[in-house]
């Protein structure tokens, strides 16, 4: 007999990443529910997005983080909860709000998988970091402890470097579009970095929820063809542009000094993330152990977007 697909509730479904989870859930045939928070007020773009989800087959579930029972009632309607609340300083930083969701899941008692809002570097490997931006990793570990203490079945997703923030701009600070003639290279440019397309991350995430192999494990997304050095990333863009860029290497010492000189803690947090990725190699400086799986190995049938394909969007 064919097993029915789990019902998925997406929390944060109108956000940068949440809307992709909704799309992937619907595409993979899951009955898809999206939390419609009562506090939406006059945010017309979010409302229209929610209504478009409804037209595509999703169900809207009303709830509020200020109303515990409404969250319990929403959770009881589904089998899986995927949360995509923002955890970056330059947007909103709501990671700890998930504690209320954990309480609701614990009381409901029916959830067979919870995917909390992570989707970046593995926070369990980020204990020793620069102070700027450390809050994100610390808060994510608080959520992990709450999940595990409550014995809620989980899957964690470590997607490393999302293309919109690290590929299209060649990881240059201060811009989301690629440079045209001059580029900064971090250190010697030879640290390995894992890059991912955002839609692919959503596809892999939804794929895990009915997979017993991913119960209480971390899915790492670092497909071989998307693991590149900074030099290799820049070379790909140069090839597409048929152009050689002027290159300026920035030493670790100088980069750390630039973090201190930045006039804003939000900017410092972003620069600190670059430091950990490009100078320390935090996305690739470890072997995946028995507590994790690599997505492209676990699901070889999924076709992921290559860095080359991602860069072509910017031509």
Buried (B, 14 or more C-beta within 10 A) or exposed (E): EEEEBBBBBBBBBBBBBBBBBBBBBBBBEBBBBBBBBEEBEEEEEBBEBBEEBEEEEBBBBEBBBEBBEBBBBBBBBBBBBBBBBBBBBEEEBBBBBBBBBBBBBBBBEEBBBBBBBBBBBBBBBBEEBBEBBBBBBBBBBBBBEBBEEBEBBBBBBBBBBBBBBBBBBBBBBEEEEBBEEEBBBBBEBEBBBBBBBBBBBBBBBBBBBBBEEBEBBBBBBBBEEBBBBBBBBBBBBBEBBEEEBEEEEBEEEEBBEBBEEBEEBBBBBBBBBBBBBBBBBBBBEEEBEEEBBBBBEBBEEEEBBBBBEBBEEBE
